[in-house]
Amino acid sequence: MKERLQQLIKNASTPYYHFSVACIVECKDGNLFEGVNVETSSPASGSCAERVALFSAIAHGYHKGDFKTLYLYNTTEQNIFPCFICRQALMDYCDLDTKIVSYNSQGETIEVLIKDLCPYPFDEEAFK
């Protein structure tokens, strides 16, 4: 998966912050959806790779419970994880045991579950 992410990251559009991220969402049925971050001159109007990939899967008919693993790659020496806006989207559409696999440029891999990133979620239970 890392090699595919390394190719995909070339599509990131990062003219302002120069921080490229690639993401692949793997669905439980084996289908893959890709995303890269797209920056704009107004930071809030851009989009993160995680949401691009997740929302692409949703646009193709996938729903909460259909997602297995989220793969992330960036070109720095650090392993990265979704920002808090992306974490909320992941909480809303993925199960708590959905795996996140983060690769960095040094070949290091860290795996966590969504519930590890969001131990006190704001989710559908908050509305009951």
C-alpha positions as CSV (number, residue, x, y, z in Angstrom):
1,M,0.0,0.0,0.0
2,K,2.9,2.3,0.7
3,E,4.1,2.3,-2.9
4,R,0.6,3.2,-4.1
5,L,0.5,6.1,-1.6
6,Q,3.9,7.3,-2.7
7,Q,2.6,7.5,-6.3
8,L,-0.7,9.1,-5.2
9,I,1.0,11.9,-3.1
10,K,2.3,13.3,-6.4
11,N,-1.2,14.5,-7.1
12,A,-1.4,16.6,-3.9
13,S,-1.9,20.3,-4.5
14,T,0.1,22.1,-1.8
15,P,1.2,25.5,-3.2
16,Y,0.9,27.4,0.1
17,Y,2.1,25.1,3.0
18,H,4.0,22.5,1.0
19,F,2.7,19.7,3.2
20,S,1.5,16.8,1.0
21,V,-0.6,14.0,2.3
22,A,-2.0,10.9,0.5
23,C,-4.8,8.7,1.9
24,I,-6.4,5.5,0.8
25,V,-9.6,4.2,2.4
26,E,-10.0,0.5,2.2
27,C,-13.6,-0.7,2.4
28,K,-14.6,-4.1,3.9
29,D,-15.4,-5.4,0.5
30,G,-11.9,-4.6,-0.7
31,N,-12.6,-1.5,-2.8
32,L,-10.1,1.3,-2.4
33,F,-10.8,5.1,-2.6
34,E,-7.9,7.6,-2.9
35,G,-7.5,11.1,-1.7
36,V,-4.8,13.8,-1.5
37,N,-4.9,17.2,0.2
38,V,-5.8,20.2,-1.8
39,E,-4.7,23.6,-0.4
40,T,-6.2,27.0,-1.2
41,S,-5.1,30.5,-0.2
42,S,-7.8,30.4,2.5
43,P,-6.8,27.4,4.6
44,A,-10.3,26.5,5.7
45,S,-11.5,26.1,2.2
46,G,-9.0,23.4,1.3
47,S,-9.5,19.8,2.0
48,C,-7.5,17.1,3.7
49,A,-6.6,13.8,2.0
50,E,-8.6,11.8,4.6
51,R,-11.9,13.5,3.9
52,V,-11.3,13.5,0.1
53,A,-10.9,9.7,0.2
54,L,-13.7,9.1,2.7
55,F,-16.2,11.3,1.0
56,S,-15.3,9.8,-2.4
57,A,-16.3,6.4,-0.9
58,I,-19.5,7.8,0.4
59,A,-20.3,9.4,-3.0
60,H,-19.9,5.9,-4.4
61,G,-22.6,4.5,-2.1
62,Y,-20.6,3.4,1.0
63,H,-21.9,4.0,4.5
64,K,-21.0,3.8,8.1
65,G,-19.7,0.4,8.9
66,D,-18.3,-0.2,5.4
67,F,-14.8,1.0,6.1
68,K,-11.9,-1.3,7.2
69,T,-8.6,0.7,7.1
70,L,-7.4,4.2,6.4
71,Y,-3.8,4.4,5.0
72,L,-1.9,7.7,5.3
73,Y,1.4,8.8,3.9
74,N,3.4,12.1,4.0
75,T,6.9,13.0,2.8
76,T,8.2,14.1,6.2
77,E,10.0,12.0,8.8
78,Q,7.0,12.2,11.1
79,N,4.1,9.8,11.2
80,I,0.9,11.9,10.8
81,F,-2.6,11.3,11.9
82,P,-5.9,13.0,10.9
83,C,-6.6,16.5,12.0
84,F,-9.5,17.1,14.3
85,I,-11.9,18.0,11.5
86,C,-11.1,14.7,9.8
87,R,-11.3,12.9,13.1
88,Q,-14.9,14.1,13.4
89,A,-15.7,12.9,9.9
90,L,-14.1,9.5,10.7
91,M,-16.1,9.3,13.9
92,D,-19.3,9.9,12.0
93,Y,-18.7,7.4,9.2
94,C,-16.3,4.7,10.5
95,D,-16.6,2.2,13.3
96,L,-14.4,2.8,16.4
97,D,-12.3,-0.3,15.5
98,T,-11.4,1.1,12.0
99,K,-7.7,0.9,11.6
100,I,-5.5,3.9,10.7
101,V,-2.0,3.0,9.3
102,S,0.4,5.9,9.0
103,Y,3.6,5.6,7.0
104,N,6.4,8.2,6.9
105,S,9.3,8.9,4.5
106,Q,11.7,6.9,6.7
107,G,9.7,3.7,6.3
108,E,8.3,3.7,9.8
109,T,4.7,2.6,10.3
110,I,2.3,3.2,13.2
111,E,-1.1,1.6,13.4
112,V,-3.9,2.8,15.7
113,L,-7.7,2.5,15.9
114,I,-10.0,5.4,15.6
115,K,-11.1,4.9,19.2
116,D,-7.4,5.5,20.2
117,L,-7.5,8.9,18.5
118,C,-10.8,9.9,19.9
119,P,-11.3,8.4,23.3
120,Y,-14.1,10.8,24.2
121,P,-16.0,11.1,20.9
122,F,-18.7,13.5,20.0
123,D,-20.9,11.1,18.0
124,E,-24.5,10.1,17.5
125,E,-24.8,9.1,21.2
126,A,-24.4,12.8,22.1
127,F,-27.8,13.5,20.5
128,K,-29.8,11.0,22.5
